[in-house]
Amino acid sequence: MPVSSITNTVDFMKYFLFIILICLCQGIPFSTKDFVKRYPCLEYNVCECSEGIHDPSYSDTVTIDCRAKNLTKVPALVDLDKNKYYRLWLRDNYIQLINSRDFSCDSIVDIDIGGYNQVRHIADKALRGTNRFLQKLTLNISSLNIYKLRFLHAVPTLYELTIEGNNKLHKIPSRLLPGYKMKTLRMLSLVHCGIERIAWDAFLGVSNVKELHLSHNHLTNVPSDSLMRLRHLTKLDLSFNRLTTLDGQSFTHLFKLSEIDLTGNDFTEMQEIPSDVFKDQETSLHKLILSNTFLSTIPTEAIQNLQELKILNISYNKINELNNTQPFLGLKLRVLDISGNNIPLEATLLNGLENTLFKLFLRDMNITALPYTLLKKLGHLYELDISGNIMPKLPDSFNKGLSVRHFILRRMNIKKISPRAFTKPSEIAELSIDVESNFISSIDFIRNSPACTFHYLNLMANPINCDCILYELIVDRTIRFSGTCSSISQNLFNLSFTSNYLQRMLRQKCSPGTFNSHCRNEYKSRLAQQTSGTSLHTYSNIFLLIGINVASQLTLLQ
């Protein structure tokens, strides 16, 4: 090899290493998302292929996105690299027939033909070519006979199966998937299928299922006889059915059940949920959703023995009084949603949750001022959502004495925020404030607040004036914020805060101030500490590997 070629190669390697070193010093993260490659693919280039998206299960995975392309058939899988895995998304098209040669590629891991598609026929051998790696299958079988699913014989590796859109199903028959060798199936979803009844032995062929989704059907009772055969079931979704009652046999023998979703059912006729309804889930139930179920009382007796319950959602019911002044006593809830009820926010309401509650949702409850006596007890409360209540002005010391660091204050008719409204709960804390969809025009409160108060602000859907105060915030760069302009000038109307054009326009009439300069110095110091810590250690390993590889290449060249 000529000496000049070696010299040029060495110079390039030095330059490359220099760029890597600069990235390390600036704390720029290395992420696979930074190297996503997109290009048109398949026949007629009708779809878009994306490479470089991280997938924990498969490396070299390509996503073929053919969603909403007005397709009437599966496009030919041409020019595909056999050394890669593929996700094929055909959702929201007009596909009705699937032939035996449509999926000739043997490295497909995910097929989605749901949404607007109305599949009427699937050849028995249509999925034979995918029998090595296919894990996830979604089908809209609006007119397909539920007794003729022979095509599933060819996919013994299937992990998730979703069948949707068959409103004529009415009843899940006996042995829905018999002899299909689907021992690997862990998630079964039968949504929007018009199901009214389920045979007691419907799921005998898929006894290893852990997640069962039966939402948006017409069930009037919990199908307990068929569910008790699923001894490994951990997640059950019965939302938006026509359930009217629950009893002690509803979830019997489901000892591993950790999540139940009953949203959108009508329990109007029930005086209260029976105390023994979750008797077999006392040590397993982690999440319970009873939103929009017309409950009139907090189901204290039904939940009081759930030792592992961490997430409870009883929002948007008809609860307007407390039968028990301490309804959550004895629980270890991390997340509680009581939005949309007229529950009196008495000081004892959340007794027992002082050291566990992390997120609290109080949306749409006609609150005009924060219930401080209730909230100050919650020493570990991190996120508070009071959206939909009416508070035109946030006064001084709005959050004083609270541990909350993330406030969600959407749709509250807020017009003005006091510069002293928010105080830091601790010296190192920074607040994230979401005030989307209000009437805030001035952001003086940010400029005049104590330094380093805010970490992030969401100001979307507010009539924000694009003035020099905004420019100071843009130049300072110590606060992350999002929003758009609502300026008298048409040139600045509805421009994003991150718009380069907006920044150029403001630069012409404003000069950067010294807004929060000491906060900026603290920010840089903190960034340097983070860079020199774990992240720098991680990057140094990458740098070392690159250096070793470059050194070996130089040795070969010489």
C-alpha positions as CSV (number, residue, x, y, z in Angstrom):
1,M,0.0,0.0,0.0
2,P,1.4,3.5,-0.9
3,V,2.7,5.6,2.0
4,S,0.2,8.4,1.1
5,S,-2.8,6.1,1.5
6,I,-1.5,5.0,4.9
7,T,-1.1,8.6,5.9
8,N,-4.6,9.5,4.8
9,T,-6.0,6.6,6.6
10,V,-4.2,7.5,9.8
11,D,-5.4,11.1,9.6
12,F,-8.9,9.9,9.1
13,M,-8.7,7.7,12.2
14,K,-7.3,10.5,14.2
15,Y,-10.1,12.8,13.1
16,F,-12.7,10.1,13.9
17,L,-11.3,9.6,17.4
18,F,-11.2,13.4,17.9
19,I,-15.0,13.6,17.1
20,I,-15.7,10.8,19.6
21,L,-13.7,12.6,22.3
22,I,-15.7,15.8,21.7
23,C,-18.9,13.9,22.1
24,L,-17.7,12.5,25.4
25,C,-16.8,15.9,26.7
26,Q,-20.1,17.4,25.7
27,G,-22.0,14.5,27.3
28,I,-23.8,13.6,24.0
29,P,-25.4,10.2,24.4
30,F,-24.9,7.4,22.0
31,S,-28.3,6.0,21.0
32,T,-29.5,3.7,18.3
33,K,-32.3,6.1,17.7
34,D,-29.8,8.6,16.3
35,F,-29.0,6.2,13.4
36,V,-32.4,5.3,12.1
37,K,-32.4,4.7,8.4
38,R,-35.6,5.1,6.4
39,Y,-36.2,4.3,2.8
40,P,-39.1,3.2,0.4
41,C,-39.4,-0.5,0.0
42,L,-41.4,-3.5,-1.4
43,E,-43.1,-3.4,-4.8
44,Y,-43.8,0.0,-6.2
45,N,-42.0,1.5,-3.2
46,V,-45.4,1.8,-1.5
47,C,-44.1,1.1,2.0
48,E,-41.4,2.6,4.2
49,C,-38.7,0.6,5.8
50,S,-36.9,1.7,9.0
51,E,-33.7,0.2,10.2
52,G,-31.7,1.0,13.4
53,I,-34.6,0.9,15.8
54,H,-33.6,-0.9,18.9
55,D,-35.4,-4.1,19.6
56,P,-34.7,-6.1,22.8
57,S,-35.6,-9.4,21.3
58,Y,-34.0,-9.3,17.9
59,S,-31.0,-7.5,16.4
60,D,-31.1,-6.3,12.8
61,T,-34.9,-5.8,12.9
62,V,-36.5,-3.9,10.0
63,T,-39.9,-2.3,10.3
64,I,-41.9,-2.4,7.1
65,D,-44.6,0.3,7.5
66,C,-47.5,-0.1,5.0
67,R,-50.2,1.4,7.2
68,A,-53.1,3.3,5.5
69,K,-51.8,2.9,2.0
70,N,-55.1,1.9,0.4
71,L,-53.8,-1.6,-0.3
72,T,-56.2,-4.3,-1.4
73,K,-53.7,-7.1,-1.1
74,V,-50.4,-7.9,0.6
75,P,-47.5,-6.3,-1.3
76,A,-44.9,-8.7,-2.7
77,L,-42.0,-9.2,-0.2
78,V,-39.2,-8.5,-2.7
79,D,-35.6,-7.7,-2.2
80,L,-35.6,-8.5,1.5
81,D,-32.3,-9.4,3.2
82,K,-32.6,-12.9,4.6
83,N,-30.2,-12.1,7.4
84,K,-32.6,-9.6,9.0
85,Y,-35.9,-9.8,10.9
86,Y,-39.0,-8.0,9.8
87,R,-42.1,-6.4,11.3
88,L,-44.8,-6.1,8.6
89,W,-47.5,-3.5,9.4
90,L,-50.5,-3.6,7.0
91,R,-53.0,-2.0,9.4
92,D,-55.9,0.2,8.1
93,N,-55.9,-0.9,4.5
94,Y,-58.6,-2.8,2.5
95,I,-57.2,-6.3,2.4
96,Q,-59.8,-9.1,2.2
97,L,-57.8,-12.2,1.0
98,I,-54.5,-13.7,2.1
99,N,-53.0,-16.3,-0.2
100,S,-50.6,-19.1,0.5
101,R,-47.6,-17.2,-1.0
102,D,-48.2,-13.7,0.6
103,F,-45.7,-14.3,3.4
104,S,-42.8,-16.0,1.7
105,C,-40.2,-14.4,4.0
106,D,-39.2,-16.8,6.8
107,S,-37.8,-14.1,9.1
108,I,-41.0,-12.1,9.9
109,V,-41.5,-11.6,13.6
110,D,-44.7,-9.4,13.6
111,I,-47.6,-9.2,11.2
112,D,-50.4,-6.6,11.8
113,I,-53.4,-6.7,9.4
114,G,-55.9,-5.1,11.8
115,G,-57.8,-1.9,11.7
116,Y,-59.9,-1.2,8.6
117,N,-58.9,-4.4,6.9
118,Q,-61.8,-6.9,6.6
119,V,-60.1,-10.3,6.0
120,R,-62.6,-12.8,4.6
121,H,-60.3,-15.7,3.7
122,I,-56.9,-16.9,4.8
123,A,-55.3,-19.8,3.0
124,D,-54.5,-22.8,5.3
125,K,-50.8,-22.6,4.4
126,A,-50.6,-18.8,4.4
127,L,-48.3,-18.6,7.4
128,R,-46.2,-21.7,6.8
129,G,-43.3,-19.6,5.6
130,T,-43.2,-17.7,8.9
131,N,-43.2,-20.7,11.2
132,R,-39.6,-20.1,12.5
133,F,-39.8,-16.7,14.1
134,L,-43.4,-15.2,13.9
135,Q,-44.3,-14.1,17.5
136,K,-47.0,-11.5,17.0
137,L,-50.1,-11.7,14.8
138,T,-53.0,-9.2,14.5
139,L,-55.9,-9.8,12.3
140,N,-59.3,-8.2,11.5
141,I,-61.4,-11.2,10.5
142,S,-64.7,-9.4,10.1
143,S,-66.3,-12.2,8.0
144,L,-64.0,-15.1,8.7
145,N,-65.5,-18.2,10.2
146,I,-64.2,-18.5,13.7
147,Y,-64.3,-22.3,13.4
148,K,-61.8,-22.2,10.4
149,L,-58.5,-21.0,11.8
150,R,-56.4,-23.7,10.3
151,F,-53.8,-21.3,9.2
152,L,-52.7,-21.1,12.9
153,H,-51.4,-24.7,12.7
154,A,-48.3,-23.3,10.9
155,V,-47.1,-21.0,13.7
156,P,-46.0,-22.9,16.8
157,T,-43.8,-19.9,17.9
158,L,-46.7,-17.4,18.2
159,Y,-46.5,-15.4,21.4
160,E,-49.3,-12.8,20.9
161,L,-52.5,-13.3,18.9
162,T,-55.1,-10.5,18.4
163,I,-58.4,-11.2,16.6
164,E,-60.6,-8.1,16.2
165,G,-63.5,-6.7,14.3
166,N,-65.7,-9.9,14.0
167,N,-69.0,-8.5,15.3
168,K,-70.8,-11.6,14.3
169,L,-68.9,-13.9,16.6
170,H,-71.4,-13.7,19.5
171,K,-70.1,-16.9,21.2
172,I,-66.6,-18.2,21.6
173,P,-67.0,-21.9,20.8
174,S,-65.7,-24.9,22.6
175,R,-61.9,-25.5,22.1
176,L,-61.4,-22.4,20.1
177,L,-57.8,-23.3,19.3
178,P,-57.6,-27.1,19.7
179,G,-54.5,-29.0,18.7
180,Y,-52.8,-26.0,17.3
181,K,-49.6,-26.6,19.4
182,M,-49.8,-23.0,20.7
183,K,-47.9,-23.7,23.9
184,T,-45.9,-20.5,23.5
185,L,-49.0,-18.2,23.3
186,R,-48.9,-15.7,26.2
187,M,-51.3,-13.0,25.0
188,L,-54.7,-13.5,23.5
189,S,-56.9,-10.6,22.4
190,L,-60.5,-10.9,21.2
191,V,-61.7,-7.3,21.0
192,H,-64.6,-5.7,19.1
193,C,-66.0,-9.2,18.3
194,G,-69.6,-8.9,19.7
195,I,-69.0,-11.7,22.2
196,E,-72.0,-12.4,24.4
197,R,-71.0,-15.9,25.7
198,I,-67.9,-18.0,26.1
199,A,-67.9,-21.8,26.3
200,W,-66.5,-23.2,29.5
201,D,-63.8,-25.1,27.5
202,A,-63.0,-22.3,25.0
203,F,-59.5,-21.8,26.1
204,L,-58.3,-25.4,26.7
205,G,-55.9,-25.2,23.8
206,V,-54.1,-22.1,25.1
207,S,-53.8,-22.8,28.8
208,N,-50.4,-20.9,29.1
209,V,-52.0,-17.5,28.3
210,K,-51.0,-14.8,30.7
211,E,-52.9,-11.8,29.2
212,L,-56.5,-12.0,28.0
213,H,-58.2,-9.0,26.4
214,L,-62.0,-9.2,26.0
215,S,-62.7,-5.5,25.8
216,H,-65.5,-3.9,23.7
217,N,-67.7,-6.9,23.6
218,H,-71.3,-7.7,24.9
219,L,-70.6,-9.9,28.0
220,T,-73.2,-9.5,30.7
221,N,-71.4,-11.7,33.3
222,V,-67.7,-12.4,34.1
223,P,-67.0,-15.8,32.2
224,S,-65.6,-17.4,35.4
225,D,-66.1,-21.0,34.2
226,S,-63.9,-20.5,31.2
227,L,-61.4,-18.2,33.0
228,M,-60.6,-20.6,35.8
229,R,-58.9,-22.9,33.2
230,L,-56.3,-20.2,32.6
231,R,-54.3,-20.8,35.8
232,H,-51.3,-18.7,34.6
233,L,-53.5,-15.6,33.9
234,T,-51.9,-12.3,35.2
235,K,-53.8,-9.7,33.2
236,L,-57.6,-9.6,32.5
237,D,-59.2,-6.8,30.4
238,L,-63.1,-6.8,30.5
239,S,-63.5,-3.1,29.9
240,F,-66.4,-1.7,27.9
241,N,-68.7,-4.8,28.1
242,R,-72.2,-5.0,29.7
243,L,-71.3,-6.4,33.1
244,T,-73.8,-5.5,35.7
245,T,-72.8,-7.6,38.7
246,L,-69.7,-9.1,40.4
247,D,-69.7,-11.8,43.0
248,G,-67.4,-14.1,45.0
249,Q,-67.1,-16.5,42.1
250,S,-66.2,-13.9,39.4
251,F,-62.4,-14.4,39.6
252,T,-62.2,-17.6,41.5
253,H,-59.0,-19.8,41.2
254,L,-57.1,-17.0,39.4
255,F,-54.4,-16.9,42.0
256,K,-51.8,-15.2,39.8
257,L,-54.1,-12.4,38.6
258,S,-52.2,-9.0,39.0
259,E,-54.3,-6.7,36.9
260,I,-58.0,-6.3,36.3
261,D,-59.6,-3.7,34.1
262,L,-63.4,-3.3,34.4
263,T,-63.7,0.2,32.9
264,G,-66.9,1.2,31.2
265,N,-69.2,-1.4,32.7
266,D,-72.5,-0.5,34.5
267,F,-72.7,-1.4,38.2
268,T,-75.5,1.0,38.9
269,E,-77.7,-1.7,40.4
270,M,-75.0,-2.9,42.8
271,Q,-75.2,-1.3,46.3
272,E,-71.5,-2.0,46.7
273,I,-68.9,-4.5,45.4
274,P,-69.0,-7.7,47.5
275,S,-66.2,-8.0,50.0
276,D,-65.2,-11.5,48.8
277,V,-65.0,-10.7,45.0
278,F,-61.1,-10.6,45.1
279,K,-60.6,-13.2,47.7
280,D,-58.2,-15.3,45.5
281,Q,-56.2,-12.2,44.6
282,E,-55.3,-11.0,48.0
283,T,-51.5,-11.6,47.5
284,S,-51.4,-11.0,43.7
285,L,-53.5,-8.1,42.6
286,H,-51.3,-5.1,41.7
287,K,-53.6,-2.9,39.6
288,L,-57.4,-2.5,39.7
289,I,-59.3,-0.2,37.3
290,L,-63.0,0.6,38.1
291,S,-63.3,3.8,36.1
292,N,-66.7,4.8,34.6
293,T,-68.6,2.0,36.3
294,F,-71.3,4.1,38.1
295,L,-70.1,3.1,41.6
296,S,-71.7,5.1,44.3
297,T,-69.2,4.3,47.1
298,I,-65.5,3.6,47.4
299,P,-65.2,-0.3,47.5
300,T,-63.3,-0.3,50.8
301,E,-64.4,-3.8,52.0
302,A,-63.5,-5.3,48.6
303,I,-60.0,-3.9,48.5
304,Q,-58.9,-3.7,52.1
305,N,-57.2,-7.1,52.1
306,L,-55.4,-6.6,48.8
307,Q,-51.8,-6.7,50.2
308,E,-50.1,-6.0,46.9
309,L,-52.4,-3.4,45.4
310,K,-50.3,-0.5,44.1
311,I,-52.6,1.2,41.5
312,L,-56.3,1.9,42.0
313,N,-58.5,3.9,39.6
314,I,-62.0,4.6,40.6
315,S,-62.4,7.8,38.5
316,Y,-65.5,9.2,37.0
317,N,-68.0,7.4,39.0
318,K,-71.0,8.6,41.1
319,I,-69.2,8.7,44.5
320,N,-70.3,11.7,46.5
321,E,-70.0,10.6,50.1
322,L,-67.8,8.6,52.4
323,N,-69.1,5.5,54.2
324,N,-65.7,5.2,55.8
325,T,-63.6,8.2,56.8
326,Q,-60.4,6.3,56.1
327,P,-61.3,4.2,53.0
328,F,-57.7,3.4,52.0
329,L,-56.3,2.5,55.4
330,G,-54.1,-0.6,55.4
331,L,-53.3,-0.3,51.6
332,K,-49.9,0.5,50.1
333,L,-51.0,2.4,47.1
334,R,-48.5,4.1,44.8
335,V,-51.0,5.5,42.3
336,L,-54.6,6.7,43.1
337,D,-57.1,8.2,40.7
338,I,-60.4,9.5,42.2
339,S,-61.0,12.1,39.4
340,G,-64.5,13.0,38.3
341,N,-66.2,12.2,41.7
342,N,-67.7,14.6,44.3
343,I,-65.8,13.0,47.1
344,P,-65.3,15.3,50.1
345,L,-61.6,15.9,50.4
346,E,-61.4,15.6,54.1
347,A,-58.2,15.5,56.0
348,T,-58.5,11.8,56.8
349,L,-59.4,10.6,53.3
350,L,-55.8,9.4,52.4
351,N,-54.8,8.2,55.9
352,G,-52.5,5.3,55.6
353,L,-50.9,6.4,52.3
354,E,-48.6,9.1,53.8
355,N,-45.4,7.0,53.0
356,T,-46.4,5.2,49.8
357,L,-48.5,7.5,47.5
358,F,-46.4,8.6,44.5
359,K,-49.1,9.9,42.0
360,L,-52.5,11.4,42.8
361,F,-55.2,12.3,40.2
362,L,-57.9,14.8,41.2
363,R,-59.2,15.9,37.8
364,D,-62.6,17.4,37.3
365,M,-63.7,17.6,40.9
366,N,-64.8,21.3,41.2
367,I,-61.7,22.2,43.2
368,T,-61.1,25.9,43.5
369,A,-58.1,25.7,45.9
370,L,-55.6,23.0,46.8
371,P,-56.7,20.9,49.8
372,Y,-53.5,21.6,51.7
373,T,-54.5,19.7,54.9
374,L,-55.0,16.6,52.7
375,L,-51.8,16.9,50.6
376,K,-49.2,18.0,53.1
377,K,-49.4,14.6,54.8
378,L,-48.2,12.9,51.6
379,G,-44.4,13.1,52.1
380,H,-43.6,11.0,49.0
381,L,-46.1,12.5,46.6
382,Y,-44.2,13.3,43.3
383,E,-47.0,13.9,40.7
384,L,-50.3,15.7,41.2
385,D,-52.9,16.1,38.4
386,I,-55.7,18.5,39.1
387,S,-56.7,19.2,35.5
388,G,-60.2,20.3,34.7
389,N,-60.7,22.2,37.9
390,I,-61.2,26.0,37.9
391,M,-58.4,28.3,39.2
392,P,-58.0,31.5,37.1
393,K,-55.0,32.5,39.2
394,L,-52.3,30.6,40.9
395,P,-51.4,32.7,44.0
396,D,-48.2,33.1,46.0
397,S,-47.1,29.9,47.8
398,F,-49.4,27.8,45.6
399,N,-47.4,24.6,46.3
400,K,-45.8,25.6,49.6
401,G,-45.3,22.7,52.0
402,L,-45.9,20.0,49.3
403,S,-43.4,17.5,48.1
404,V,-44.8,17.5,44.6
405,R,-42.4,18.0,41.7
406,H,-44.6,17.4,38.7
407,F,-47.9,19.4,38.5
408,I,-50.4,18.8,35.7
409,L,-52.8,21.8,35.5
410,R,-54.5,21.5,32.2
411,R,-57.9,23.0,31.3
412,M,-58.2,25.1,34.4
413,N,-58.9,28.6,32.9
414,I,-55.6,29.8,34.3
415,K,-54.9,33.4,33.2
416,K,-52.1,34.5,35.6
417,I,-49.4,32.7,37.6
418,S,-47.7,34.6,40.5
419,P,-43.9,34.7,40.3
420,R,-44.0,33.2,43.8
421,A,-46.5,30.6,43.1
422,F,-44.0,27.7,43.0
423,T,-41.3,27.1,45.6
424,K,-38.8,24.2,45.5
425,P,-39.7,21.4,47.9
426,S,-35.9,20.9,48.4
427,E,-32.6,22.5,47.4
428,I,-31.9,20.0,44.7
429,A,-35.5,19.7,43.4
430,E,-36.7,21.2,40.1
431,L,-40.3,21.4,39.1
432,S,-42.1,20.2,35.9
433,I,-45.3,22.2,35.2
434,D,-47.9,21.3,32.6
435,V,-50.3,24.1,32.0
436,E,-51.5,23.1,28.5
437,S,-54.9,24.4,27.3
438,N,-55.2,27.5,29.5
439,F,-55.3,31.3,28.9
440,I,-51.8,32.3,29.9
441,S,-50.4,35.1,27.7
442,S,-47.4,36.3,29.8
443,I,-44.5,34.2,31.0
444,D,-43.2,36.9,33.4
445,F,-43.7,34.4,36.2
446,I,-40.9,32.2,34.8
447,R,-38.5,35.1,34.6
448,N,-39.3,36.4,38.0
449,S,-39.4,33.1,39.9
450,P,-36.4,32.1,42.1
451,A,-33.5,30.7,40.0
452,C,-33.5,27.0,39.1
453,T,-37.2,26.6,40.1
454,F,-38.3,24.9,36.9
455,H,-37.0,22.0,34.9
456,Y,-39.7,21.8,32.3
457,L,-42.8,23.7,31.3
458,N,-45.5,22.7,28.9
459,L,-47.2,25.9,27.6
460,M,-49.0,24.4,24.6
461,A,-52.4,25.7,23.6
462,N,-51.9,29.0,25.5
463,P,-51.9,32.5,23.9
464,I,-48.3,33.2,24.7
465,N,-46.8,36.6,23.7
466,C,-43.6,36.2,21.7
467,D,-41.5,38.9,23.3
468,C,-38.0,39.5,24.6
469,I,-38.8,37.6,27.8
470,L,-39.4,34.5,25.7
471,Y,-36.1,35.2,23.9
472,E,-34.3,35.3,27.2
473,L,-35.6,31.9,28.0
474,I,-34.6,30.5,24.6
475,V,-31.1,31.9,25.0
476,D,-30.6,30.8,28.6
477,R,-31.4,27.1,27.8
478,T,-31.5,26.0,31.4
479,I,-35.3,25.3,31.2
480,R,-36.9,22.9,28.8
481,F,-40.3,24.2,27.6
482,S,-42.7,23.7,24.7
483,G,-45.4,26.0,23.3
484,T,-46.4,28.2,20.4
485,C,-46.6,31.9,19.8
486,S,-49.8,33.9,19.7
487,S,-48.5,37.2,18.6
488,I,-50.1,40.3,17.0
489,S,-47.6,40.0,14.1
490,Q,-48.8,37.4,11.6
491,N,-45.2,36.4,11.0
492,L,-44.9,35.1,14.5
493,F,-48.3,33.5,14.9
494,N,-48.5,29.8,15.9
495,L,-44.8,29.3,15.7
496,S,-43.1,26.7,17.9
497,F,-40.7,28.0,20.6
498,T,-38.0,25.9,19.0
499,S,-38.5,27.4,15.5
500,N,-35.3,28.8,14.0
501,Y,-37.3,31.4,12.2
502,L,-38.8,32.6,15.5
503,Q,-35.4,32.8,17.1
504,R,-34.0,34.8,14.3
505,M,-36.9,37.3,14.4
506,L,-36.6,37.8,18.1
507,R,-32.8,38.1,17.9
508,Q,-33.3,41.2,15.7
509,K,-35.2,43.1,18.3
510,C,-34.0,41.7,21.6
511,S,-30.6,41.3,23.3
512,P,-29.9,38.3,25.5
513,G,-30.0,39.2,29.2
514,T,-28.5,37.6,32.2
515,F,-31.6,35.7,33.1
516,N,-30.8,33.0,35.8
517,S,-27.1,33.2,35.0
518,H,-26.2,31.6,38.4
519,C,-28.7,28.8,37.5
520,R,-26.9,28.3,34.2
521,N,-23.6,27.9,36.0
522,E,-25.1,25.4,38.4
523,Y,-26.6,23.6,35.4
524,K,-23.2,23.3,33.7
525,S,-21.6,22.1,36.9
526,R,-24.3,19.4,37.3
527,L,-23.9,18.3,33.7
528,A,-20.1,18.0,34.2
529,Q,-20.7,15.9,37.3
530,Q,-23.1,13.6,35.4
531,T,-20.7,13.3,32.4
532,S,-17.8,12.4,34.7
533,G,-19.9,9.8,36.5
534,T,-21.7,6.7,35.2
535,S,-22.3,8.1,31.7
536,L,-18.6,8.9,31.2
537,H,-17.6,5.5,32.5
538,T,-19.9,3.9,29.9
539,Y,-18.6,6.1,27.1
540,S,-15.0,5.5,28.1
541,N,-15.6,1.8,27.6
542,I,-16.9,2.5,24.1
543,F,-14.0,4.8,23.4
544,L,-11.5,2.1,24.6
545,L,-13.1,-0.5,22.3
546,I,-13.0,1.9,19.3
547,G,-9.3,2.7,20.1
548,I,-8.4,-0.9,20.3
549,N,-10.1,-1.6,16.9
550,V,-8.4,1.4,15.3
551,A,-5.0,0.4,16.7
552,S,-5.4,-3.1,15.2
553,Q,-6.3,-1.6,11.8
554,L,-3.3,0.7,11.9
555,T,-1.0,-2.3,12.7
556,L,-2.4,-4.1,9.7
557,L,-1.8,-1.1,7.4
558,Q,1.8,-0.8,8.5
